[in-house]
Each structure stands twice: as C-alpha cells, then as structure tokens.
Amino acid sequence: MKWIFGKAALFLAAYTVSATAAQAHDVLHEITRSDAIVVKVGYDTGEAMRYAEVTIFSPRDTKIEFQNGRTDSNGSFAFLPDMPGEWKIVVNDGTGHGLSTTFSVDKTMNAKITPGKYARQKKLLIGISVLFGISGIFYYFRARKILRL
C-alpha cells in the first residue's frame, strides 16, 4: 500500500512540475484589425510574385531597414507605417526580377500612391530606340568603309 501511495505522490509531483514548465513556455497572441499598407507585386503576365524578399525603408532612416519579410503566395506584403513621409520598398524575387519604388504616407497613415502609367509601352519604345541606334551606328561605319574603297 505504501508503494502505491509513493508512486501516486511521485506521479502527482511530476505532473505539477511539467504543468508549471509548460506554462512557462506559453505563447500569447492578439489578433486585431487595423488599416495596414498592403503591397501586392506580380509580373506583367499577371502571375503573383510569390515569396519574394521585401525590404521597407522609413523616412527616418533610408539606410537601415524598417521591416523586412517575404510576400505571401498571392504576392502580398502588409506593414504598418509609424510616421508620415516618403517610404521606400524594395522587392527581389531572387531570379533577377524586382522592384524599387517610393510612396508617400500622409498624417492619417494612408498611402498616397501614384502608379506609373504606360510602363510597358515606355520599355518597348526604349528597346526599339536602342535597336535603331545600334543599327544606325553599324550602317554609318559600313557606309564609311564602302566610300573609302
């Protein structure tokens, strides 16, 4: 009988100690709804830029990052600015594609974003201009060579 009480006491002591140790490693959390700045990035094909590295720089310090992380599977990243001013975001997908842009946050902590218009058309026009320039230089030197003969 003494043996059974001894085992029960030992079990009770072990259970109490393990419950106390488990409480010491408790994790608390709080879920609140707030107005965050959500950045969504993707490729011009419409595909989301999944799990890309994101770095946010605040107006206070443009050298040290304010926050970093990765986009989710939808290409979205959310953060809460702590002051108004000009913020910078840098996104890198690790394959050579990326984005570096700035946006303003007003005193009510709302983002004022001015999207670039006709970005794809500008790139196409620049590409065609470069090709014409290179071909013009090539034909210029070719014409000089023919005229010398």
C-alpha positions in Angstrom: 0.0 0.0 0.0 2.9 2.3 0.8 4.3 1.6 -2.6 1.1 2.7 -4.4 0.9 6.0 -2.4 4.6 6.6 -3.1 4.1 6.1 -6.9 0.9 8.3 -6.8 2.8 11.1 -5.0 5.7 10.8 -7.5 3.3 11.0 -10.4 1.4 14.0 -8.9 4.7 15.8 -8.3 5.9 15.1 -11.8 2.6 16.3 -13.3 2.7 19.5 -11.3 6.3 20.3 -12.3 5.6 19.5 -16.0 2.5 21.7 -16.0 4.4 24.5 -14.4 7.2 24.1 -17.0 4.6 24.0 -19.8 3.1 27.3 -18.6 6.5 28.9 -18.6 6.6 28.4 -22.4 3.1 29.7 -23.1 2.7 31.8 -26.2 0.3 34.7 -26.1 -1.1 36.4 -29.1 -3.6 39.0 -30.1 -5.4 39.4 -33.4 -6.6 42.9 -34.2 -8.0 44.5 -37.3 -6.1 47.6 -38.4 -5.5 49.6 -41.5 -2.3 48.3 -42.9 -0.4 49.3 -46.0 -0.7 46.2 -48.3 1.8 45.9 -51.2 0.9 43.4 -53.9 3.6 42.6 -56.5 3.4 40.5 -59.6 4.8 40.0 -63.1 3.4 41.7 -66.1 2.0 38.3 -67.2 -0.4 38.6 -64.3 1.4 36.0 -62.1 1.9 36.9 -58.5 5.5 37.4 -57.3 5.3 34.6 -54.7 7.6 34.5 -51.6 9.8 37.4 -52.9 12.1 39.3 -50.4 10.6 42.6 -49.3 12.5 45.4 -47.6 10.8 48.6 -46.3 12.7 51.8 -45.5 11.2 54.6 -43.5 11.5 58.3 -44.0 13.5 58.4 -40.7 16.4 56.3 -41.9 16.9 55.3 -45.6 19.9 53.1 -44.9 18.6 50.8 -42.2 15.5 48.8 -43.0 12.3 49.4 -41.1 10.9 46.0 -41.8 11.7 43.0 -44.0 10.0 39.8 -44.9 8.5 37.9 -47.9 5.4 38.2 -49.9 2.8 35.5 -49.4 1.5 33.1 -52.1 -0.6 35.9 -53.6 2.3 38.3 -53.9 1.1 40.5 -51.0 3.0 42.0 -48.1 1.5 44.1 -45.3 3.0 46.5 -42.8 2.0 49.4 -40.5 3.9 52.7 -41.0 4.7 54.6 -37.9 5.2 58.1 -39.3 4.2 60.1 -42.4 6.6 60.8 -45.1 8.3 59.2 -48.1 8.7 55.4 -47.7 10.7 53.1 -50.0 10.0 49.5 -50.8 12.4 47.1 -52.4 11.2 43.7 -53.7 13.5 41.0 -55.1 12.4 37.6 -56.3 15.9 36.1 -56.4 15.8 35.5 -60.2 16.7 39.0 -61.3 13.3 40.5 -61.2 12.5 43.1 -58.7 11.0 46.5 -57.9 12.3 49.6 -56.1 9.8 52.3 -55.6 8.7 55.1 -53.2 5.3 56.1 -51.9 4.0 58.8 -49.6 2.2 58.2 -46.3 0.1 61.2 -45.1 -0.6 62.2 -41.5 -3.6 59.9 -41.3 -1.3 57.0 -42.2 -2.9 56.4 -45.6 -0.7 55.7 -48.6 -0.7 58.1 -51.5 0.4 56.1 -54.4 0.8 57.4 -57.9 1.1 54.4 -60.2 3.4 54.7 -63.3 1.4 55.0 -66.4 2.4 53.2 -69.6 5.4 51.5 -68.1 5.4 48.6 -70.5 4.9 50.9 -73.5 7.9 53.0 -72.4 10.1 50.0 -72.1 9.1 48.9 -75.6 9.8 52.3 -77.0 13.2 52.5 -75.4 14.0 49.0 -76.7 13.1 49.9 -80.2 15.1 53.2 -80.0 18.2 51.3 -78.8 17.9 48.9 -81.7 17.5 51.7 -84.2 20.5 53.5 -82.6 22.7 50.4 -82.8 21.7 49.7 -86.4 22.3 53.3 -87.3 25.9 53.2 -85.9 26.5 49.9 -87.7 25.3 51.3 -91.1 27.2 54.5 -90.6 30.6 52.7 -90.2 29.7 50.4 -93.1 28.9 53.3 -95.4 32.2 55.0 -94.4 34.0 51.8 -95.3 32.3 51.5 -98.7 33.1 55.1 -99.5 36.8 54.6 -98.8 37.1 51.9 -101.3 
